[in-house]
Amino acid sequence: MSQPPRAARQRTALAYEILADSHWASAGATRLDGALALPERRATRTSAGTPYNLSVYDLALDLDRALEDFTRRHGDGEGIPAGRTAVAAYAARLAELSDAARIDYAQLRLAHDLAGALTIGDAAHVLGKMECPACLSWSLVGTQTRAGQWAATCRVVRCAVAPGVPRVFPLSDVARHHITRRDVDAA
Ligand SMILES: [Zn+2]
């Protein structure tokens, strides 16, 4: 079935938004936009066997959990505010307090943005602009682990861990590499 033109335009807009780094590049950004702001969306299933954890709603819950963990890592030990909007705002404030927190926050947001783009089937050209952390090629494609988690697989033959066994990275590793390289380039 073909998608309605409106949905197609929205998916394209999301991809360009992520490509432009507009909503996670600054530590103070608190908007939960992109895929996470549109819970009515459903995963675009292009293959069978997607066990769980692939709906946009699940992704939003994952982000909530990740932001809570982030506030535990970087908070001052006081209580985490109640409510997802308050937690997100608190995390964004903490992200401005140190370089370590800023980098951690940027990685967290990027990894979740990638998962969102992969979930709606719109991440090919985004991942294509990100380096493989091992061989530094623009060679990553979105794949899934057996547990249903999104990951990035390097297509470079010499990067494989064994003949016929490509190297697979959690999205957090790809995001960490990307943020670190970007910071080095900007220095
Ligand atoms: Zn590689």
Backbone and ligand atoms as CSV (ligand in chain L), in Angstrom:
chain,resi,resn,atom,element,x,y,z
A,1,MET,N,N,0.835,-1.191,0.000
A,1,MET,CA,C,0.000,0.000,0.000
A,1,MET,C,C,0.875,1.248,0.000
A,2,SER,N,N,0.468,2.205,-0.775
A,2,SER,CA,C,1.260,3.433,-0.795
A,2,SER,C,C,0.837,4.327,0.358
A,3,GLN,N,N,1.817,5.088,0.865
A,3,GLN,CA,C,1.537,6.017,1.945
A,3,GLN,C,C,0.828,7.248,1.381
A,4,PRO,N,N,-0.041,7.860,2.172
A,4,PRO,CA,C,-0.616,9.128,1.719
A,4,PRO,C,C,0.484,10.186,1.632
A,5,PRO,N,N,0.299,11.137,0.727
A,5,PRO,CA,C,1.347,12.154,0.521
A,5,PRO,C,C,1.708,12.894,1.795
A,6,ARG,N,N,0.722,13.148,2.658
A,6,ARG,CA,C,1.004,13.899,3.883
A,6,ARG,C,C,1.989,13.139,4.758
A,7,ALA,N,N,1.740,11.838,4.935
A,7,ALA,CA,C,2.641,11.038,5.757
A,7,ALA,C,C,4.042,11.019,5.148
A,8,ALA,N,N,4.105,10.935,3.838
A,8,ALA,CA,C,5.409,10.913,3.182
A,8,ALA,C,C,6.159,12.213,3.438
A,9,ARG,N,N,5.428,13.313,3.373
A,9,ARG,CA,C,6.084,14.598,3.615
A,9,ARG,C,C,6.595,14.681,5.049
A,10,GLN,N,N,5.804,14.165,5.990
A,10,GLN,CA,C,6.220,14.227,7.397
A,10,GLN,C,C,7.479,13.397,7.613
A,11,ARG,N,N,7.538,12.213,7.021
A,11,ARG,CA,C,8.720,11.382,7.224
A,11,ARG,C,C,9.945,12.059,6.646
A,12,THR,N,N,9.786,12.652,5.478
A,12,THR,CA,C,10.917,13.330,4.870
A,12,THR,C,C,11.361,14.500,5.726
A,13,ALA,N,N,10.396,15.219,6.259
A,13,ALA,CA,C,10.736,16.367,7.099
A,13,ALA,C,C,11.514,15.917,8.329
A,14,LEU,N,N,11.115,14.809,8.927
A,14,LEU,CA,C,11.823,14.303,10.098
A,14,LEU,C,C,13.267,13.978,9.742
A,15,ALA,N,N,13.445,13.320,8.624
A,15,ALA,CA,C,14.802,12.941,8.239
A,15,ALA,C,C,15.682,14.167,8.064
A,16,TYR,N,N,15.162,15.182,7.427
A,16,TYR,CA,C,15.967,16.374,7.224
A,16,TYR,C,C,16.238,17.080,8.549
A,17,GLU,N,N,15.283,17.001,9.458
A,17,GLU,CA,C,15.482,17.635,10.746
A,17,GLU,C,C,16.632,16.966,11.488
A,18,ILE,N,N,16.667,15.642,11.450
A,18,ILE,CA,C,17.752,14.925,12.110
A,18,ILE,C,C,19.062,15.199,11.380
A,19,LEU,N,N,18.997,15.224,10.065
A,19,LEU,CA,C,20.212,15.500,9.296
A,19,LEU,C,C,20.788,16.856,9.670
A,20,ALA,N,N,19.912,17.791,9.924
A,20,ALA,CA,C,20.366,19.148,10.218
A,20,ALA,C,C,20.823,19.298,11.664
A,21,ASP,N,N,20.688,18.231,12.456
A,21,ASP,CA,C,21.120,18.248,13.859
A,21,ASP,C,C,20.424,19.334,14.661
A,22,SER,N,N,19.280,19.787,14.242
A,22,SER,CA,C,18.756,21.018,14.828
A,22,SER,C,C,18.279,20.857,16.256
A,23,HIS,N,N,17.781,19.693,16.633
A,23,HIS,CA,C,17.135,19.626,17.936
A,23,HIS,C,C,17.960,18.920,18.998
A,24,TRP,N,N,19.166,18.459,18.686
A,24,TRP,CA,C,19.973,17.937,19.781
A,24,TRP,C,C,21.333,18.604,19.817
A,25,ALA,N,N,21.609,19.497,18.898
A,25,ALA,CA,C,22.941,20.085,18.832
A,25,ALA,C,C,23.207,21.001,20.016
A,26,SER,N,N,22.184,21.662,20.521
A,26,SER,CA,C,22.401,22.565,21.644
A,26,SER,C,C,21.914,21.914,22.927
A,27,ALA,N,N,22.742,22.040,23.960
A,27,ALA,CA,C,22.459,21.323,25.197
A,27,ALA,C,C,21.164,21.791,25.842
A,28,GLY,N,N,20.752,23.011,25.590
A,28,GLY,CA,C,19.565,23.527,26.250
A,28,GLY,C,C,18.259,23.153,25.567
A,29,ALA,N,N,18.358,22.485,24.434
A,29,ALA,CA,C,17.142,22.151,23.701
A,29,ALA,C,C,16.323,21.138,24.484
A,30,THR,N,N,15.089,21.455,24.735
A,30,THR,CA,C,14.264,20.556,25.533
A,30,THR,C,C,13.082,20.017,24.741
A,31,ARG,N,N,12.965,20.429,23.508
A,31,ARG,CA,C,11.801,19.974,22.749
A,31,ARG,C,C,11.880,18.468,22.506
A,32,LEU,N,N,10.804,17.785,22.754
A,32,LEU,CA,C,10.732,16.368,22.428
A,32,LEU,C,C,10.011,16.261,21.097
A,33,ASP,N,N,10.752,16.579,20.054
A,33,ASP,CA,C,10.092,16.596,18.756
A,33,ASP,C,C,10.591,15.434,17.909
A,34,GLY,N,N,10.548,15.579,16.632
A,34,GLY,CA,C,10.907,14.464,15.781
A,34,GLY,C,C,9.910,13.339,15.962
A,35,ALA,N,N,10.381,12.133,15.851
A,35,ALA,CA,C,9.477,10.984,15.901
A,35,ALA,C,C,8.750,10.901,17.239
A,36,LEU,N,N,9.413,11.370,18.301
A,36,LEU,CA,C,8.855,11.169,19.632
A,36,LEU,C,C,7.658,12.063,19.900
A,37,ALA,N,N,7.489,13.073,19.111
A,37,ALA,CA,C,6.373,13.982,19.331
A,37,ALA,C,C,5.119,13.539,18.583
A,38,LEU,N,N,5.209,12.441,17.877
A,38,LEU,CA,C,4.101,12.020,17.033
A,38,LEU,C,C,3.716,10.578,17.374
A,39,PRO,N,N,3.098,10.396,18.559
A,39,PRO,CA,C,2.824,9.030,19.008
A,39,PRO,C,C,1.820,8.298,18.128
A,40,GLU,N,N,1.132,9.001,17.241
A,40,GLU,CA,C,0.163,8.300,16.403
A,40,GLU,C,C,0.850,7.514,15.283
A,41,ARG,N,N,2.127,7.745,15.118
A,41,ARG,CA,C,2.818,7.013,14.060
A,41,ARG,C,C,3.035,5.550,14.441
A,42,ARG,N,N,3.134,4.756,13.449
A,42,ARG,CA,C,3.432,3.340,13.669
A,42,ARG,C,C,4.663,2.974,12.848
A,43,ALA,N,N,5.317,1.940,13.311
A,43,ALA,CA,C,6.505,1.488,12.605
A,43,ALA,C,C,6.156,1.076,11.183
A,44,THR,N,N,7.038,1.399,10.257
A,44,THR,CA,C,6.900,0.921,8.892
A,44,THR,C,C,7.569,-0.438,8.809
A,45,ARG,N,N,6.792,-1.457,8.720
A,45,ARG,CA,C,7.361,-2.807,8.739
A,45,ARG,C,C,7.794,-3.181,7.331
A,46,THR,N,N,9.094,-3.355,7.161
A,46,THR,CA,C,9.599,-3.763,5.860
A,46,THR,C,C,10.079,-5.201,5.893
A,47,SER,N,N,10.048,-5.815,7.054
A,47,SER,CA,C,10.455,-7.215,7.124
A,47,SER,C,C,9.695,-7.882,8.258
A,48,ALA,N,N,9.630,-9.187,8.204
A,48,ALA,CA,C,8.922,-9.919,9.247
A,48,ALA,C,C,9.808,-10.073,10.472
A,49,GLY,N,N,9.215,-10.506,11.562
A,49,GLY,CA,C,9.985,-10.845,12.737
A,49,GLY,C,C,10.488,-9.654,13.505
A,50,THR,N,N,9.611,-8.822,13.956
A,50,THR,CA,C,10.008,-7.694,14.782
A,50,THR,C,C,9.379,-7.896,16.152
A,51,PRO,N,N,10.105,-8.522,17.065
A,51,PRO,CA,C,9.494,-9.039,18.287
A,51,PRO,C,C,8.861,-7.964,19.174
A,52,TYR,N,N,9.591,-6.909,19.492
A,52,TYR,CA,C,9.030,-5.917,20.393
A,52,TYR,C,C,9.877,-4.661,20.338
A,53,ASN,N,N,9.459,-3.670,21.072
A,53,ASN,CA,C,10.265,-2.482,21.274
A,53,ASN,C,C,10.422,-1.662,20.007
A,54,LEU,N,N,9.495,-1.744,19.102
A,54,LEU,CA,C,9.660,-1.031,17.850
A,54,LEU,C,C,8.628,0.063,17.645
A,55,SER,N,N,7.671,0.185,18.520
A,55,SER,CA,C,6.688,1.228,18.292
A,55,SER,C,C,7.235,2.565,18.759
A,56,VAL,N,N,6.708,3.610,18.181
A,56,VAL,CA,C,7.142,4.943,18.579
A,56,VAL,C,C,6.814,5.190,20.046
A,57,TYR,N,N,5.718,4.612,20.504
A,57,TYR,CA,C,5.369,4.759,21.920
A,57,TYR,C,C,6.446,4.134,22.807
A,58,ASP,N,N,6.890,2.947,22.428
A,58,ASP,CA,C,7.962,2.317,23.200
A,58,ASP,C,C,9.224,3.168,23.177
A,59,LEU,N,N,9.484,3.771,22.029
A,59,LEU,CA,C,10.663,4.628,21.934
A,59,LEU,C,C,10.552,5.812,22.888
A,60,ALA,N,N,9.363,6.361,22.988
A,60,ALA,CA,C,9.165,7.483,23.904
A,60,ALA,C,C,9.405,7.037,25.343
A,61,LEU,N,N,8.945,5.830,25.686
A,61,LEU,CA,C,9.187,5.309,27.038
A,61,LEU,C,C,10.680,5.083,27.250
A,62,ASP,N,N,11.347,4.568,26.219
A,62,ASP,CA,C,12.797,4.366,26.324
A,62,ASP,C,C,13.506,5.686,26.587
A,63,LEU,N,N,13.074,6.722,25.885
A,63,LEU,CA,C,13.715,8.026,26.083
A,63,LEU,C,C,13.468,8.533,27.504
A,64,ASP,N,N,12.240,8.338,27.993
A,64,ASP,CA,C,11.950,8.753,29.376
A,64,ASP,C,C,12.892,8.061,30.352
A,65,ARG,N,N,13.063,6.764,30.180
A,65,ARG,CA,C,13.949,6.005,31.074
A,65,ARG,C,C,15.384,6.490,30.945
A,66,ALA,N,N,15.803,6.733,29.707
A,66,ALA,CA,C,17.186,7.177,29.492
A,66,ALA,C,C,17.427,8.543,30.129
A,67,LEU,N,N,16.434,9.427,30.031
A,67,LEU,CA,C,16.587,10.751,30.633
A,67,LEU,C,C,16.629,10.650,32.152
A,68,GLU,N,N,15.836,9.739,32.722
A,68,GLU,CA,C,15.890,9.538,34.175
A,68,GLU,C,C,17.250,9.016,34.598
A,69,ASP,N,N,17.776,8.035,33.854
A,69,ASP,CA,C,19.120,7.527,34.164
A,69,ASP,C,C,20.153,8.643,34.059
A,70,PHE,N,N,19.974,9.482,33.051
A,70,PHE,CA,C,20.894,10.600,32.861
A,70,PHE,C,C,20.876,11.528,34.080
A,71,THR,N,N,19.680,11.820,34.586
A,71,THR,CA,C,19.609,12.724,35.736
A,71,THR,C,C,20.226,12.067,36.974
A,72,ARG,N,N,20.167,10.733,37.059
A,72,ARG,CA,C,20.835,10.063,38.183
A,72,ARG,C,C,22.349,10.159,38.048
A,73,ARG,N,N,22.821,10.056,36.814
A,73,ARG,CA,C,24.276,10.122,36.611
A,73,ARG,C,C,24.814,11.521,36.885
A,74,HIS,N,N,24.051,12.541,36.514
A,74,HIS,CA,C,24.596,13.898,36.547
A,74,HIS,C,C,23.925,14.802,37.570
A,75,GLY,N,N,22.906,14.329,38.235
A,75,GLY,CA,C,22.209,15.153,39.214
A,75,GLY,C,C,23.010,15.268,40.507
A,76,ASP,N,N,22.511,16.084,41.409
A,76,ASP,CA,C,23.237,16.334,42.651
A,76,ASP,C,C,22.712,15.461,43.786
A,77,GLY,N,N,21.971,14.437,43.462
A,77,GLY,CA,C,21.476,13.522,44.478
A,77,GLY,C,C,20.104,13.878,45.008
A,78,GLU,N,N,19.626,15.051,44.643
A,78,GLU,CA,C,18.264,15.409,45.046
A,78,GLU,C,C,17.258,14.683,44.165
A,79,GLY,N,N,16.017,14.764,44.560
A,79,GLY,CA,C,15.011,13.983,43.872
A,79,GLY,C,C,14.823,14.373,42.408
A,80,ILE,N,N,14.473,13.389,41.616
A,80,ILE,CA,C,14.156,13.650,40.220
A,80,ILE,C,C,12.717,14.153,40.158
A,81,PRO,N,N,12.464,15.243,39.443
A,81,PRO,CA,C,11.094,15.772,39.396
A,81,PRO,C,C,10.126,14.764,38.769
A,82,ALA,N,N,8.874,14.872,39.146
A,82,ALA,CA,C,7.863,13.958,38.626
A,82,ALA,C,C,7.322,14.464,37.297
A,83,GLY,N,N,7.014,13.535,36.419
A,83,GLY,CA,C,6.440,13.905,35.138
A,83,GLY,C,C,7.491,13.979,34.054
A,84,ARG,N,N,7.147,13.474,32.863
A,84,ARG,CA,C,8.158,13.352,31.823
A,84,ARG,C,C,8.629,14.706,31.312
A,85,THR,N,N,7.745,15.695,31.278
A,85,THR,CA,C,8.175,17.008,30.808
A,85,THR,C,C,9.155,17.631,31.784
A,86,ALA,N,N,8.878,17.469,33.087
A,86,ALA,CA,C,9.771,18.021,34.107
A,86,ALA,C,C,11.119,17.309,34.092
A,87,VAL,N,N,11.090,15.994,33.913
A,87,VAL,CA,C,12.344,15.244,33.854
A,87,VAL,C,C,13.173,15.700,32.650
A,88,ALA,N,N,12.506,15.876,31.519
A,88,ALA,CA,C,13.220,16.306,30.311
A,88,ALA,C,C,13.836,17.688,30.499
A,89,ALA,N,N,13.093,18.588,31.135
A,89,ALA,CA,C,13.610,19.931,31.354
A,89,ALA,C,C,14.780,19.897,32.343
A,90,TYR,N,N,14.649,19.062,33.392
A,90,TYR,CA,C,15.723,18.919,34.383
A,90,TYR,C,C,16.986,18.366,33.712
A,91,ALA,N,N,16.808,17.358,32.868
A,91,ALA,CA,C,17.952,16.765,32.176
A,91,ALA,C,C,18.642,17.803,31.295
A,92,ALA,N,N,17.850,18.616,30.611
A,92,ALA,CA,C,18.430,19.642,29.739
A,92,ALA,C,C,19.226,20.660,30.553
A,93,ARG,N,N,18.715,20.990,31.753
A,93,ARG,CA,C,19.469,21.926,32.609
A,93,ARG,C,C,20.775,21.292,33.077
A,94,LEU,N,N,20.697,20.025,33.509
A,94,LEU,CA,C,21.916,19.335,33.961
A,94,LEU,C,C,22.948,19.267,32.835
A,95,ALA,N,N,22.461,19.135,31.605
A,95,ALA,CA,C,23.362,18.982,30.459
A,95,ALA,C,C,24.220,20.222,30.246
A,96,GLU,N,N,23.809,21.337,30.821
A,96,GLU,CA,C,24.565,22.571,30.625
A,96,GLU,C,C,25.614,22.789,31.710
A,97,LEU,N,N,25.662,21.878,32.703
A,97,LEU,CA,C,26.509,22.133,33.864
A,97,LEU,C,C,27.945,21.658,33.690
A,98,SER,N,N,28.194,20.743,32.772
A,98,SER,CA,C,29.570,20.275,32.577
A,98,SER,C,C,29.717,19.724,31.165
A,99,ASP,N,N,30.959,19.656,30.712
A,99,ASP,CA,C,31.212,19.074,29.386
A,99,ASP,C,C,30.777,17.615,29.354
A,100,ALA,N,N,31.086,16.888,30.447
A,100,ALA,CA,C,30.736,15.464,30.477
A,100,ALA,C,C,29.229,15.283,30.328
A,101,ALA,N,N,28.469,16.104,31.039
A,101,ALA,CA,C,27.013,15.994,30.959
A,101,ALA,C,C,26.509,16.403,29.580
A,102,ARG,N,N,27.115,17.445,29.023
A,102,ARG,CA,C,26.692,17.904,27.694
A,102,ARG,C,C,26.895,16.810,26.651
A,103,ILE,N,N,28.058,16.159,26.711
A,103,ILE,CA,C,28.353,15.110,25.732
A,103,ILE,C,C,27.444,13.911,25.951
A,104,ASP,N,N,27.270,13.526,27.204
A,104,ASP,CA,C,26.401,12.394,27.529
A,104,ASP,C,C,24.984,12.653,27.011
A,105,TYR,N,N,24.508,13.864,27.235
A,105,TYR,CA,C,23.149,14.231,26.823
A,105,TYR,C,C,23.015,14.207,25.297
A,106,ALA,N,N,23.997,14.765,24.620
A,106,ALA,CA,C,23.941,14.791,23.155
A,106,ALA,C,C,23.944,13.370,22.582
A,107,GLN,N,N,24.747,12.502,23.194
A,107,GLN,CA,C,24.796,11.113,22.723
A,107,GLN,C,C,23.461,10.419,22.942
A,108,LEU,N,N,22.903,10.659,24.108
A,108,LEU,CA,C,21.609,10.049,24.443
A,108,LEU,C,C,20.544,10.482,23.433
A,109,ARG,N,N,20.486,11.777,23.174
A,109,ARG,CA,C,19.464,12.270,22.258
A,109,ARG,C,C,19.681,11.744,20.843
A,110,LEU,N,N,20.930,11.731,20.399
A,110,LEU,CA,C,21.196,11.268,19.040
A,110,LEU,C,C,20.846,9.787,18.889
A,111,ALA,N,N,21.237,8.974,19.866
A,111,ALA,CA,C,20.932,7.541,19.772
A,111,ALA,C,C,19.422,7.321,19.701
A,112,HIS,N,N,18.662,8.100,20.469
A,112,HIS,CA,C,17.210,7.924,20.433
A,112,HIS,C,C,16.600,8.492,19.150
A,113,ASP,N,N,17.166,9.545,18.630
A,113,ASP,CA,C,16.688,10.054,17.345
A,113,ASP,C,C,16.918,9.026,16.236
A,114,LEU,N,N,18.076,8.390,16.282
A,114,LEU,CA,C,18.363,7.359,15.277
A,114,LEU,C,C,17.379,6.206,15.391
A,115,ALA,N,N,17.103,5.784,16.621
A,115,ALA,CA,C,16.141,4.699,16.814
A,115,ALA,C,C,14.771,5.104,16.280
A,116,GLY,N,N,14.392,6.353,16.502
A,116,GLY,CA,C,13.110,6.827,15.993
A,116,GLY,C,C,13.072,6.832,14.474
A,117,ALA,N,N,14.148,7.291,13.856
A,117,ALA,CA,C,14.191,7.326,12.400
A,117,ALA,C,C,14.175,5.910,11.833
A,118,LEU,N,N,14.885,4.994,12.470
A,118,LEU,CA,C,14.889,3.599,12.012
A,118,LEU,C,C,13.502,2.983,12.148
A,119,THR,N,N,12.811,3.330,13.205
A,119,THR,CA,C,11.495,2.752,13.456
A,119,THR,C,C,10.498,3.136,12.370
A,120,ILE,N,N,10.579,4.353,11.881
A,120,ILE,CA,C,9.638,4.756,10.838
A,120,ILE,C,C,10.239,4.566,9.452
A,121,GLY,N,N,11.347,3.850,9.375
A,121,GLY,CA,C,11.899,3.469,8.079
A,121,GLY,C,C,12.517,4.624,7.323
A,122,ASP,N,N,13.108,5.552,8.052
A,122,ASP,CA,C,13.556,6.782,7.404
A,122,ASP,C,C,14.988,7.152,7.769
A,123,ALA,N,N,15.806,6.168,8.087
A,123,ALA,CA,C,17.127,6.487,8.641
A,123,ALA,C,C,18.275,6.206,7.686
A,124,ALA,N,N,17.985,5.666,6.496
A,124,ALA,CA,C,19.075,5.222,5.632
A,124,ALA,C,C,20.045,6.349,5.330
A,125,HIS,N,N,19.527,7.505,4.944
A,125,HIS,CA,C,20.454,8.572,4.564
A,125,HIS,C,C,21.025,9.280,5.782
A,126,VAL,N,N,20.373,9.131,6.947
A,126,VAL,CA,C,20.946,9.709,8.159
A,126,VAL,C,C,22.153,8.871,8.594
A,127,LEU,N,N,21.956,7.568,8.709
A,127,LEU,CA,C,23.072,6.694,9.077
A,127,LEU,C,C,24.194,6.783,8.050
A,128,GLY,N,N,23.813,7.010,6.800
A,128,GLY,CA,C,24.813,7.091,5.744
A,128,GLY,C,C,25.769,8.257,5.905
A,129,LYS,N,N,25.397,9.216,6.731
A,129,LYS,CA,C,26.280,10.364,6.977
A,129,LYS,C,C,27.081,10.214,8.265
A,130,MET,N,N,26.960,9.050,8.898
A,130,MET,CA,C,27.675,8.836,10.165
A,130,MET,C,C,28.729,7.747,9.975
A,131,GLU,N,N,29.887,7.968,10.587
A,131,GLU,CA,C,31.002,7.048,10.400
A,131,GLU,C,C,30.826,5.758,11.190
A,132,CYS,N,N,31.355,4.680,10.617
A,132,CYS,CA,C,31.543,3.450,11.398
A,132,CYS,C,C,32.586,3.756,12.475
A,133,PRO,N,N,32.295,3.470,13.752
A,133,PRO,CA,C,33.263,3.773,14.810
A,133,PRO,C,C,34.574,3.000,14.671
A,134,ALA,N,N,34.544,1.893,13.951
A,134,ALA,CA,C,35.759,1.069,13.852
A,134,ALA,C,C,36.603,1.442,12.634
A,135,CYS,N,N,36.003,1.465,11.440
A,135,CYS,CA,C,36.803,1.664,10.229
A,135,CYS,C,C,36.643,3.080,9.662
A,136,LEU,N,N,35.805,3.889,10.263
A,136,LEU,CA,C,35.609,5.291,9.886
A,136,LEU,C,C,35.043,5.465,8.480
A,137,SER,N,N,34.441,4.419,7.949
A,137,SER,CA,C,33.787,4.534,6.640
A,137,SER,C,C,32.341,4.987,6.832
A,138,TRP,N,N,31.775,5.574,5.771
A,138,TRP,CA,C,30.341,5.868,5.778
A,138,TRP,C,C,29.626,4.632,5.264
A,139,SER,N,N,29.505,3.688,6.119
A,139,SER,CA,C,29.164,2.328,5.693
A,139,SER,C,C,28.073,1.703,6.533
A,140,LEU,N,N,27.412,2.486,7.364
A,140,LEU,CA,C,26.477,1.900,8.324
A,140,LEU,C,C,25.077,1.737,7.736
A,141,VAL,N,N,24.470,0.633,8.049
A,141,VAL,CA,C,23.056,0.430,7.718
A,141,VAL,C,C,22.334,0.007,8.997
A,142,GLY,N,N,21.064,0.351,9.068
A,142,GLY,CA,C,20.278,-0.006,10.248
A,142,GLY,C,C,19.906,-1.476,10.225
A,143,THR,N,N,20.114,-2.144,11.332
A,143,THR,CA,C,19.733,-3.548,11.459
A,143,THR,C,C,19.092,-3.736,12.831
A,144,GLN,N,N,18.621,-4.944,13.067
A,144,GLN,CA,C,18.046,-5.232,14.371
A,144,GLN,C,C,18.763,-6.409,15.014
A,145,THR,N,N,18.889,-6.338,16.314
A,145,THR,CA,C,19.417,-7.487,17.044
A,145,THR,C,C,18.307,-8.524,17.181
A,146,ARG,N,N,18.696,-9.704,17.632
A,146,ARG,CA,C,17.684,-10.753,17.821
A,146,ARG,C,C,16.633,-10.321,18.833
A,147,ALA,N,N,17.034,-9.475,19.767
A,147,ALA,CA,C,16.090,-9.027,20.799
A,147,ALA,C,C,15.182,-7.911,20.297
A,148,GLY,N,N,15.382,-7.467,19.046
A,148,GLY,CA,C,14.510,-6.444,18.501
A,148,GLY,C,C,15.027,-5.032,18.671
A,149,GLN,N,N,16.231,-4.878,19.206
A,149,GLN,CA,C,16.797,-3.538,19.352
A,149,GLN,C,C,17.429,-3.092,18.034
A,150,TRP,N,N,17.301,-1.816,17.739
A,150,TRP,CA,C,17.968,-1.282,16.563
A,150,TRP,C,C,19.473,-1.208,16.793
A,151,ALA,N,N,20.204,-1.437,15.719
A,151,ALA,CA,C,21.659,-1.367,15.778
A,151,ALA,C,C,22.143,-0.875,14.422
A,152,ALA,N,N,23.450,-0.655,14.304
A,152,ALA,CA,C,24.035,-0.235,13.038
A,152,ALA,C,C,25.098,-1.244,12.647
A,153,THR,N,N,25.024,-1.707,11.411
A,153,THR,CA,C,25.958,-2.709,10.920
A,153,THR,C,C,26.841,-2.095,9.845
A,154,CYS,N,N,28.148,-2.363,9.933
A,154,CYS,CA,C,29.103,-1.849,8.946
A,154,CYS,C,C,29.163,-2.811,7.755
A,155,ARG,N,N,29.078,-2.206,6.558
A,155,ARG,CA,C,29.064,-3.031,5.347
A,155,ARG,C,C,30.462,-3.297,4.786
A,156,VAL,N,N,31.479,-2.692,5.397
A,156,VAL,CA,C,32.832,-2.844,4.858
A,156,VAL,C,C,33.354,-4.247,5.176
A,157,VAL,N,N,33.779,-4.965,4.132
A,157,VAL,CA,C,34.178,-6.356,4.308
A,157,VAL,C,C,35.361,-6.477,5.268
A,158,ARG,N,N,36.348,-5.578,5.123
A,158,ARG,CA,C,37.536,-5.714,5.979
A,158,ARG,C,C,37.264,-5.302,7.423
A,159,CYS,N,N,36.093,-4.727,7.675
A,159,CYS,CA,C,35.725,-4.328,9.040
A,159,CYS,C,C,35.033,-5.474,9.785
A,160,ALA,N,N,34.668,-6.526,9.061
A,160,ALA,CA,C,33.920,-7.620,9.681
A,160,ALA,C,C,34.731,-8.273,10.797
A,161,VAL,N,N,34.046,-8.757,11.816
A,161,VAL,CA,C,34.736,-9.398,12.937
A,161,VAL,C,C,35.244,-10.779,12.549
A,162,ALA,N,N,34.622,-11.390,11.533
A,162,ALA,CA,C,35.054,-12.667,10.993
A,162,ALA,C,C,34.478,-12.737,9.585
A,163,PRO,N,N,35.019,-13.588,8.728
A,163,PRO,CA,C,34.457,-13.681,7.374
A,163,PRO,C,C,32.950,-13.949,7.412
A,164,GLY,N,N,32.200,-13.066,6.785
A,164,GLY,CA,C,30.752,-13.240,6.750
A,164,GLY,C,C,30.031,-12.780,8.001
A,165,VAL,N,N,30.774,-12.262,8.967
A,165,VAL,CA,C,30.146,-11.784,10.208
A,165,VAL,C,C,30.441,-10.294,10.352
A,166,PRO,N,N,29.521,-9.444,9.889
A,166,PRO,CA,C,29.786,-8.004,9.924
A,166,PRO,C,C,29.837,-7.472,11.352
A,167,ARG,N,N,30.479,-6.332,11.481
A,167,ARG,CA,C,30.580,-5.686,12.792
A,167,ARG,C,C,29.287,-4.910,13.064
A,168,VAL,N,N,28.735,-5.106,14.239
A,168,VAL,CA,C,27.461,-4.487,14.607
A,168,VAL,C,C,27.676,-3.600,15.836
A,169,PHE,N,N,27.106,-2.413,15.792
A,169,PHE,CA,C,27.266,-1.457,16.895
A,169,PHE,C,C,25.912,-1.086,17.474
A,170,PRO,N,N,25.825,-0.988,18.808
A,170,PRO,CA,C,24.641,-0.343,19.385
A,170,PRO,C,C,24.580,1.107,18.907
A,171,LEU,N,N,23.383,1.641,18.785
A,171,LEU,CA,C,23.247,3.031,18.329
A,171,LEU,C,C,23.972,3.995,19.265
A,172,SER,N,N,24.055,3.634,20.546
A,172,SER,CA,C,24.755,4.514,21.490
A,172,SER,C,C,26.237,4.634,21.128
A,173,ASP,N,N,26.834,3.555,20.620
A,173,ASP,CA,C,28.246,3.606,20.204
A,173,ASP,C,C,28.416,4.512,18.981
A,174,VAL,N,N,27.491,4.394,18.030
A,174,VAL,CA,C,27.554,5.233,16.831
A,174,VAL,C,C,27.389,6.702,17.213
A,175,ALA,N,N,26.456,6.949,18.113
A,175,ALA,CA,C,26.216,8.330,18.556
A,175,ALA,C,C,27.428,8.871,19.298
A,176,ARG,N,N,28.022,8.062,20.187
A,176,ARG,CA,C,29.194,8.503,20.948
A,176,ARG,C,C,30.330,8.866,19.997
A,177,HIS,N,N,30.559,8.002,19.022
A,177,HIS,CA,C,31.625,8.267,18.052
A,177,HIS,C,C,31.359,9.551,17.280
A,178,HIS,N,N,30.119,9.722,16.855
A,178,HIS,CA,C,29.757,10.899,16.058
A,178,HIS,C,C,29.954,12.181,16.871
A,179,ILE,N,N,29.470,12.184,18.106
A,179,ILE,CA,C,29.580,13.384,18.950
A,179,ILE,C,C,31.045,13.678,19.252
A,180,THR,N,N,31.801,12.643,19.558
A,180,THR,CA,C,33.214,12.841,19.888
A,180,THR,C,C,33.970,13.418,18.700
A,181,ARG,N,N,33.723,12.842,17.520
A,181,ARG,CA,C,34.391,13.349,16.316
A,181,ARG,C,C,33.992,14.783,16.016
A,182,ARG,N,N,32.706,15.067,16.222
A,182,ARG,CA,C,32.222,16.414,15.931
A,182,ARG,C,C,32.885,17.421,16.868
A,183,ASP,N,N,33.030,17.024,18.152
A,183,ASP,CA,C,33.660,17.923,19.105
A,183,ASP,C,C,35.139,18.141,18.742
A,184,VAL,N,N,35.797,17.077,18.284
A,184,VAL,CA,C,37.199,17.200,17.891
A,184,VAL,C,C,37.308,18.145,16.688
A,185,ASP,N,N,36.398,17.949,15.727
A,185,ASP,CA,C,36.421,18.793,14.533
A,185,ASP,C,C,36.178,20.271,14.884
A,186,ALA,N,N,35.318,20.477,15.902
A,186,ALA,CA,C,34.956,21.849,16.257
A,186,ALA,C,C,36.035,22.527,17.097
A,187,ALA,N,N,36.908,21.724,17.711
A,187,ALA,CA,C,37.927,22.288,18.617
A,187,ALA,C,C,38.992,23.061,17.826
L,1,ZN,ZN,ZN,33.399,-0.428,9.732
